[in-house]
């Protein structure tokens, strides 16, 4: 029998692919312990989206999470994280010193192996990052990233292309301990997988460790895993319910069953694995499970969106009240992938694709270039597998006011005074925060949100089920009235209200209130401690000459650059919205003076909502 090695991805990729990586550490540790007791000793333990998400949405420290993971998994477990080449664990590419600090800190906090990929398969982006990983005593699993091109497209992502990329890694003399062929969208089909890994085995020799990674999103993960094993792969990736199948890796039990009666064997105690899955289900019972996370999507080959991006983006669409745009967004993906130069649809490039598709749906095809997508086609993240569409390149250059470049991104980043550890140090000093290695790295990779976390202002964005609301009412309880929505303007600010029973949602934030009817002719009394009533709004005539600034897309107010009374010029940024992981500037449409700012930092705004007025 041939023993099949596997890595358990449940506690990293599983979390990203189902919950958008928004999971509290304390909630999953009992499941990790059960998986350890079932005999699993190779885990994906962090990196990827499970780094930034802890600071952005969980108000937790990713380094503390890794420490707890190591303690629970035991001293001998192989703990692996995911890195994005020169982007390390963020969407933005980094300078040399930050890349080195990444390897140093992950080794310090219990990690054994780092899987390291570049979404463009630009080998130059793997040289420095790979060397840093090895220099700090970690095992380096270098990647070739896979996907199937949308039907009808040609030019890359076939066995010849993958062989060329692997030979480029060897020619660059990048040190590595193993090679992974990573398919984040689950779209590479068995024939391509088999031929690619067969060639890799021939090139690398019989003793090389070759790892294969895919997702179930397109419904063919088990077949692809089997093709990889038949071609000579040393290991595959598997997950555990409730974060298996669908957008995740295939379930360990499913793969075990698929290999029964063959020459392959998963060396696990399957009954203990079943027990571990039951414990894991209990741990995650309170988390909102998006329906698309547990489904196969037959249209994914036309719109190769990774499992880890699919649910994260559908959740953002839900948060912004535009989930109805999802089918259009999926349809728009194909053109964006094709014209973007066929970078592999894996973070960060997958996010660039979805942002541009989102803009094409919201503003019209190619009316507004998403900055990260534009920078990609202009060469600022490296060389794409094939040249991007020249018309899109010209449009990006015009809108972003940037010239195309062939300068390596690492060279650009090292010359950028706003990047690197010294820039992060200045930000820490400005905020009177400790200048530890961890804090420097947090600020370098998480920016303003990293600062907010370190100052104790981190936010919670974990989606859990409200059990009290989810239980059906007793039979004798009359049905509640349908929710009522209002747009309310108070003292120059606009609020979106939705009232349902005794719950009121204000700009997307839900509160439980005691709604008491006031006597005729009276105003309800202010709550104890509430601010006194403000003077009434100016008469409508006083506002008649104002120019209103409305949101062009739903999002969350991240920054406000102006206050009432400030002069502004046409095109000047007045605030920043965060939408679909983009920072979208809202610019003044005219010269004038800010009359009102109608939103506050943290507000969730709807499409077309009033943001400010200019007099």
C-alpha positions in Angstrom: 0.0 0.0 0.0 1.1 3.6 -0.7 0.8 5.8 2.3 -0.7 9.2 1.3 0.7 12.2 3.2 -1.7 15.1 3.7 -1.9 18.5 5.4 -5.0 19.4 7.3 -6.1 22.8 6.0 -9.2 23.1 8.2 -7.9 25.8 10.5 -6.5 28.2 7.9 -7.8 27.7 4.4 -11.0 26.1 5.7 -11.7 29.2 7.8 -10.9 31.5 4.9 -13.0 29.6 2.4 -16.1 29.5 4.6 -16.0 32.3 7.1 -13.8 34.8 5.3 -11.1 33.9 7.8 -13.1 35.6 10.6 -12.8 33.0 13.5 -11.9 33.6 17.1 -8.9 31.5 18.3 -10.6 30.3 21.5 -13.5 28.8 19.5 -11.5 26.4 17.4 -8.8 25.2 19.8 -10.9 22.2 21.1 -11.3 21.0 17.5 -7.6 21.4 16.9 -6.9 19.3 20.0 -9.3 16.6 18.8 -7.7 16.6 15.3 -4.3 16.2 17.0 -5.6 13.3 19.1 -6.9 11.7 15.9 -3.3 11.4 14.8 -3.0 14.4 12.5 0.4 16.1 12.9 0.6 18.3 9.8 -1.5 21.5 9.9 -1.9 24.7 8.0 -1.7 27.1 11.0 -1.9 30.7 9.7 -0.7 33.1 7.1 -2.8 34.1 4.0 -6.0 35.8 5.0 -5.7 34.4 8.5 -3.1 37.0 9.3 -4.8 40.3 8.4 -8.3 39.1 9.3 -7.4 38.7 13.0 -6.5 42.4 13.2 -9.2 43.6 10.9 -12.2 41.6 12.2 -11.3 39.6 15.3 -9.4 42.1 17.4 -6.8 39.4 18.0 -3.1 39.2 17.5 -2.1 36.7 14.8 1.2 36.0 16.6 -0.6 35.1 19.8 -2.9 32.8 17.7 0.2 31.0 16.3 1.6 30.6 19.8 -1.6 29.0 21.0 -1.8 26.8 17.9 1.7 25.5 18.6 0.9 24.7 22.2 -2.2 22.8 21.2 -0.8 21.0 18.2 2.2 19.9 20.2 6.0 20.4 19.8 6.5 17.8 17.0 3.7 18.9 14.6 4.6 20.4 11.3 2.9 23.8 11.3 2.7 25.5 7.9 1.7 29.0 6.9 0.9 30.6 3.5 2.9 33.5 2.1 2.3 35.5 -1.1 5.9 36.0 -2.2 6.8 39.7 -1.9 3.3 40.4 -0.6 4.0 38.0 2.3 0.6 38.1 4.2 -1.1 41.2 2.8 -2.6 42.5 -0.5 0.2 45.1 -0.9 3.7 44.1 -1.9 6.5 44.9 0.6 10.1 45.9 0.8 13.0 43.6 1.4 13.3 44.2 5.2 9.6 43.5 5.8 9.8 40.3 3.8 12.8 39.2 6.0 11.0 40.2 9.2 8.1 38.0 8.1 10.2 34.8 8.1 12.0 35.8 11.3 8.7 36.4 13.3 6.9 33.3 11.9 9.8 31.1 13.0 9.8 32.8 16.4 6.1 32.1 16.8 6.2 28.3 16.2 5.9 27.9 12.5 7.9 25.1 10.8 7.2 25.5 7.0 6.1 28.3 4.8 4.3 27.7 1.5 5.4 30.5 -0.7 3.7 31.5 -4.0 3.4 34.3 -6.5 0.0 34.8 -8.2 1.6 35.9 -11.4 4.1 33.0 -11.5 6.8 35.6 -11.8 9.8 33.7 -10.5 11.6 37.0 -9.6 9.0 37.6 -6.8 10.0 34.3 -5.1 13.8 34.7 -5.0 14.3 37.1 -2.0 11.2 35.7 -0.1 12.4 32.1 -0.5 15.9 32.9 0.6 14.7 34.7 3.7 12.5 31.7 4.7 15.5 29.4 4.5 17.9 31.8 6.2 15.7 31.9 9.3 15.6 28.1 9.6 12.2 27.4 8.1 11.3 24.9 5.4 10.5 26.5 2.1 7.7 25.0 0.0 7.9 26.9 -3.2 4.8 27.1 -5.4 3.6 27.0 -9.0 0.1 28.4 -9.1 -2.6 26.7 -11.2 -6.0 27.4 -12.7 -7.9 26.5 -15.9 -8.3 29.4 -18.3 -12.0 30.3 -19.0 -13.3 28.1 -21.9 -12.2 29.6 -25.2 -9.1 31.3 -23.8 -5.5 30.2 -24.6 -2.0 31.3 -23.9 -1.0 30.1 -20.5 -2.0 27.7 -17.7 -1.2 24.4 -19.4 1.4 21.8 -18.6 4.0 23.6 -20.9 3.5 26.9 -18.9 3.8 25.1 -15.6 6.9 23.3 -16.6 8.4 26.6 -17.8 7.6 28.1 -14.4 9.2 25.2 -12.5 12.3 25.3 -14.6 12.5 29.1 -14.0 12.5 28.4 -10.2 15.3 25.9 -10.7 17.3 28.3 -13.0 16.9 31.1 -10.4 18.6 28.7 -7.8 15.8 29.4 -5.3 16.4 27.2 -2.2 13.4 25.0 -1.4 12.6 21.8 0.5 9.4 20.9 -1.4 7.3 22.1 -4.4 3.6 22.7 -4.3 1.3 23.0 -7.3 -1.5 25.2 -5.9 -4.9 25.6 -7.5 -6.9 28.0 -5.4 -10.0 28.1 -7.6 -10.2 24.3 -8.1 -10.6 24.7 -11.9 -7.5 22.9 -13.1 -8.8 19.6 -14.5 -7.4 16.1 -14.0 -5.6 15.7 -17.3 -3.7 18.9 -16.8 -3.0 18.0 -13.2 -1.7 14.6 -14.1 0.6 15.8 -16.9 1.9 18.7 -14.9 2.9 16.6 -11.9 4.2 13.8 -14.1 6.6 16.2 -15.7 7.6 17.7 -12.3 8.4 14.3 -11.0 10.6 13.6 -14.1 12.4 16.9 -13.6 12.8 16.8 -9.8 13.6 13.1 -9.4 12.1 10.3 -7.3 13.0 11.7 -3.9 11.5 15.3 -4.3 8.5 16.1 -2.1 5.7 17.3 -4.5 2.5 18.6 -2.9 -0.8 19.2 -4.7 -3.5 21.6 -3.5 -7.0 22.2 -4.8 -10.5 23.2 -3.8 -13.9 21.4 -4.4 -15.5 24.6 -5.8 -15.8 23.2 -9.4 -16.7 19.7 -8.1 -13.6 17.8 -9.3 -11.2 18.0 -6.4 -11.3 14.2 -5.6 -10.6 13.4 -9.2 -7.7 15.9 -9.3 -6.2 14.6 -6.1 -6.3 11.1 -7.5 -4.7 12.3 -10.8 -2.0 14.0 -8.8 -1.3 10.9 -6.8 -1.2 8.7 -9.9 1.3 11.1 -11.4 3.7 10.9 -8.4 2.6 13.6 -5.9 3.9 13.0 -2.4 1.1 14.8 -0.5 -2.4 16.4 -0.9 -4.4 18.9 1.2 -7.6 17.8 3.0 -10.0 19.5 5.4 -12.5 18.6 8.1 -16.2 19.3 8.3 -17.8 21.8 8.7 -15.1 23.6 6.6 -14.7 21.0 3.8 -16.1 20.4 0.4 -17.7 23.4 -1.4 -15.3 26.2 -1.5 -12.8 24.3 0.6 -10.6 21.3 0.2 -12.3 17.9 0.0 -13.1 16.3 3.3 -10.6 13.9 4.8 -13.3 11.2 5.2 -14.5 11.7 1.6 -11.0 11.2 0.3 -10.5 8.2 2.6 -13.6 6.7 1.1 -12.6 7.5 -2.5 -9.3 5.7 -2.0 -10.8 2.5 -0.6 -10.0 -0.5 -2.7 -7.0 1.2 -4.3 -3.2 0.9 -3.7 -3.4 4.2 -1.7 -4.1 4.6 2.0 -4.7 7.5 4.3 -2.9 6.5 7.5 -5.4 7.8 10.0 -7.8 6.4 12.6 -11.0 7.2 10.7 -13.2 6.8 13.7 -11.3 9.3 15.7 -11.4 11.6 12.7 -15.2 11.3 12.7 -15.2 12.2 16.5 -12.9 15.2 15.7 -15.4 16.5 13.0 -18.3 16.3 15.4 -16.4 18.3 18.0 -15.4 20.8 15.2 -19.1 21.2 14.2 -20.0 22.0 17.8 -17.2 24.6 18.0 -18.5 26.3 14.9 -22.2 25.9 15.5 -22.7 29.6 16.3 -20.9 30.9 13.1 -23.0 32.0 10.1 -22.4 29.4 7.3 -22.9 31.0 3.9 -24.9 28.7 1.6 -22.4 29.1 -1.2 -19.6 27.8 1.0 -20.9 24.3 0.9 -22.0 24.1 -2.7 -20.3 23.2 -5.9 -20.5 26.0 -8.5 -20.6 24.7 -12.1 -19.9 28.1 -13.5 -16.6 28.6 -11.7 -14.6 27.4 -14.8 -15.9 30.5 -16.6 -15.2 32.8 -13.6 -12.3 31.2 -11.7 -12.8 32.7 -8.3 -10.9 31.0 -5.4 -12.9 29.5 -2.6 -11.2 31.7 -0.1 -12.2 34.8 -2.1 -15.7 33.7 -3.1 -17.2 33.6 0.4 -15.3 36.6 1.6 -16.7 38.6 -1.2 -20.2 37.4 -1.0 -20.2 38.3 2.7 -19.0 41.8 1.8 -21.8 42.0 -0.7 -24.3 41.0 2.0 -22.8 43.5 4.4 -23.4 46.2 1.8 -26.9 45.1 0.9 -26.0 44.3 -2.8 -26.0 40.5 -2.8 -28.3 40.8 -5.8 -25.2 41.9 -7.8 -23.4 38.6 -7.3 -24.6 36.9 -10.6 -23.5 40.0 -12.6 -20.2 40.1 -10.8 -19.5 36.5 -11.6 -20.3 37.0 -15.3 -18.0 40.0 -15.4 -15.0 38.0 -14.0 -14.2 36.2 -17.3 -13.4 39.4 -19.3 -11.4 40.8 -16.4 -9.3 37.7 -16.1 -8.7 37.5 -19.9 -7.8 41.2 -20.3 -5.6 41.2 -17.1 -3.0 38.9 -18.5 -4.0 35.6 -17.0 -2.4 36.0 -13.6 -3.6 33.0 -11.4 -6.8 33.7 -9.6 -5.4 33.5 -6.1 -4.9 36.3 -3.5 -3.9 39.0 -4.2 -4.7 38.8 -7.9 -8.1 37.2 -7.4 -9.0 40.2 -5.3 -7.8 42.5 -8.1 -10.1 40.6 -10.5 -13.1 40.8 -8.2 -12.6 44.5 -7.6 -12.4 45.3 -11.3 -15.4 43.1 -12.0 -17.3 44.9 -9.2 -16.4 48.3 -10.7 -17.5 47.1 -14.2 -20.9 46.1 -12.7 -21.4 49.2 -10.6 -20.1 51.9 -12.9 -20.3 50.3 -16.4 -17.7 48.2 -18.2 -14.2 49.7 -17.9 -15.5 53.1 -16.8 -13.5 52.9 -13.6 -10.2 51.1 -13.2 -9.7 49.6 -9.7 -6.3 50.8 -8.6 -4.8 47.4 -7.7 -6.0 45.9 -11.0 -4.6 48.9 -12.8 -1.3 48.6 -11.1 -1.1 44.9 -12.0 -1.6 45.4 -15.7 0.9 48.3 -15.6 3.6 45.9 -14.2 3.8 47.1 -10.6 3.3 43.6 -9.2 5.6 41.9 -11.7 5.2 40.3 -15.1 1.8 38.7 -16.0 1.9 35.3 -17.8 0.8 37.0 -21.1 0.7 40.7 -21.9 -2.5 42.4 -20.7 -4.9 44.0 -23.1 -3.3 47.1 -24.5 -6.5 49.2 -24.3 -6.9 48.3 -20.7 -3.2 49.2 -20.0 -3.7 52.6 -21.7 -6.9 53.2 -19.7 -5.2 52.2 -16.4 -2.3 54.5 -17.2 -4.6 57.4 -17.9 -6.9 57.0 -14.9 -4.1 56.2 -12.4 -1.6 58.6 -13.9 1.1 56.0 -13.9 3.3 54.8 -16.7 3.8 51.1 -17.3 6.9 49.7 -15.8 9.2 46.7 -16.1 11.2 47.5 -13.0 11.0 44.6 -10.5 8.5 45.4 -7.7 10.9 44.7 -5.0 13.2 47.3 -6.3 10.3 49.8 -6.5 9.3 49.0 -2.9 12.8 49.3 -1.5 13.0 52.8 -3.0 9.6 53.9 -1.6 10.0 56.0 1.6 6.5 55.1 2.7 7.3 51.3 2.8 9.6 49.3 4.9 10.4 49.0 8.6 11.6 52.6 9.0 8.3 53.9 7.7 6.5 51.6 10.1 8.8 52.8 13.0 7.9 56.4 12.3 4.2 55.6 12.5 4.7 53.8 15.8 6.6 56.7 17.2 3.9 59.2 16.1 1.3 57.1 18.0 3.6 56.5 21.0 3.4 52.8 20.5 6.1 50.2 21.4 8.6 49.6 18.6 8.8 45.8 18.9 9.5 43.6 15.9 5.9 42.4 16.0 4.4 45.9 16.1 6.7 47.0 13.2 5.4 44.1 11.1 1.8 44.6 12.1 1.9 48.2 11.0 3.9 47.5 7.8 1.3 44.8 6.7 -1.9 46.1 8.2 -1.5 49.9 7.9 -4.1 52.1 9.6 -6.0 49.1 10.9 -2.9 47.8 12.5 -2.5 51.1 14.3 -6.1 50.9 15.5 -5.5 47.4 16.8 -2.4 48.4 18.7 -4.1 51.4 20.2 -6.9 49.2 21.5 -9.4 50.3 19.0 -9.7 47.0 17.1 -13.1 46.1 15.8 -15.1 42.9 15.7 -16.5 41.7 12.4 -17.1 38.0 13.1 -20.4 36.8 11.8 -22.2 34.7 14.4 -25.8 33.5 14.6 -28.0 35.3 17.1 -29.6 32.2 18.7 -32.4 34.1 20.4 -33.4 35.5 17.0 -33.0 32.3 15.0 -35.3 30.2 17.2 -38.9 30.2 15.9 -41.5 32.0 18.2 -44.1 29.9 20.1 -47.2 29.2 18.2 -49.3 31.6 20.2 -47.0 34.5 19.4 -48.5 36.7 16.6 -46.3 37.1 13.6 -44.1 40.2 13.6 -44.7 43.0 11.2 -42.3 43.3 8.2 -39.3 45.5 8.9 -39.8 49.2 8.1 -36.9 51.2 6.5 -36.3 55.0 6.8 -33.8 57.5 5.5 -33.4 60.1 8.3 -31.3 63.2 8.4 -30.4 64.7 11.8 -28.3 67.8 12.3 -26.7 67.5 8.9 -26.0 63.8 9.0 -27.9 61.0 7.2 -28.9 57.7 8.8 -30.3 54.5 7.2 -32.8 53.0 9.7 -34.5 49.7 9.7 -37.0 48.9 12.4 -38.2 45.4 13.1 -40.0 44.7 16.4 -37.7 46.0 19.2 -34.6 45.9 17.0 -33.3 49.0 15.2 -30.5 48.9 12.6 -28.7 52.2 12.2 -26.4 52.3 9.2 -26.1 48.5 9.4 -25.5 48.3 13.2 -28.2 46.5 15.2 -29.5 47.7 18.5 -32.2 46.3 20.9 -34.4 49.2 22.1 -37.5 49.8 24.1 -39.9 51.6 21.8 -42.6 53.3 23.8 -45.3 55.4 22.1 -45.3 59.0 23.1 -48.5 60.8 24.2 -50.1 63.0 21.5 -48.3 66.3 21.1 -45.3 65.2 23.1 -41.7 64.2 22.1 -40.2 61.1 23.6 -38.0 61.8 26.6 -34.3 61.6 26.1 -32.5 58.5 27.5 -30.6 59.1 30.7 -27.2 60.5 29.9 -28.2 61.4 26.4 -26.9 64.7 24.8 -29.4 67.5 24.9 -31.4 68.2 21.7 -29.6 70.3 19.1 -31.0 73.3 17.3 -33.3 72.5 14.4 -31.9 72.1 10.9 -31.7 75.1 8.6 -34.7 75.6 6.4 -34.5 73.8 3.1 -34.0 77.1 1.3 -30.8 77.6 3.1 -29.4 74.4 1.7 -30.7 75.0 -1.9 -27.4 76.2 -3.3 -25.4 73.3 -1.9 -23.8 70.6 -4.1 -24.6 67.1 -2.7 -21.9 64.4 -2.7 -23.4 60.9 -2.8 -21.8 57.5 -2.5 -21.2 55.8 -5.8 -21.1 52.4 -4.2 -22.0 50.9 -0.8 -19.2 50.7 1.7 -17.9 51.7 5.1 -16.5 55.1 5.9 -12.8 54.6 6.6 -11.4 58.1 6.8 -12.8 61.7 6.6 -10.3 64.3 5.4 -12.5 67.5 5.8 -14.7 69.3 8.3 -17.5 71.8 7.8 -16.0 75.1 6.8 -13.0 73.6 5.0 -12.3 74.9 1.5 -12.1 72.2 -1.2 -11.2 72.1 -4.9 -12.7 70.1 -7.7 -11.2 66.5 -7.5 -9.9 66.8 -3.9 -10.5 63.7 -1.8 -12.9 64.5 1.0 -13.3 61.0 2.5 -12.4 57.3 1.9 -14.8 54.5 1.6 -13.8 50.9 2.1 -15.6 48.5 -0.2 -14.6 45.0 -1.4 -11.2 45.4 0.3 -10.6 48.6 -1.7 -10.0 52.0 -0.3 -12.2 54.2 -2.6 -11.6 57.9 -2.5 -14.7 60.2 -2.7 -13.7 63.4 -4.4 -15.2 66.9 -4.3 -17.2 67.4 -7.6 -16.7 71.2 -7.5 -14.8 74.0 -5.8 -16.4 75.4 -2.7 -16.6 75.1 1.1 -17.7 72.0 3.0 -21.2 72.8 4.4 -22.0 69.5 6.0 -20.3 66.1 6.6 -23.2 63.7 6.8 -21.4 60.5 7.9 -18.9 59.4 10.5 -15.9 57.1 10.4 -17.3 53.5 10.8 -20.7 54.2 9.2 -21.9 51.7 6.7 -23.4 53.7 3.8 -25.7 52.6 1.1 -25.4 53.2 -2.6 -26.4 56.9 -3.5 -26.4 57.9 0.2 -25.6 61.5 0.9 -22.1 61.8 2.3 -21.5 65.6 2.3 -22.6 68.9 0.9 -20.5 71.7 -0.6 -21.6 75.3 -0.5 
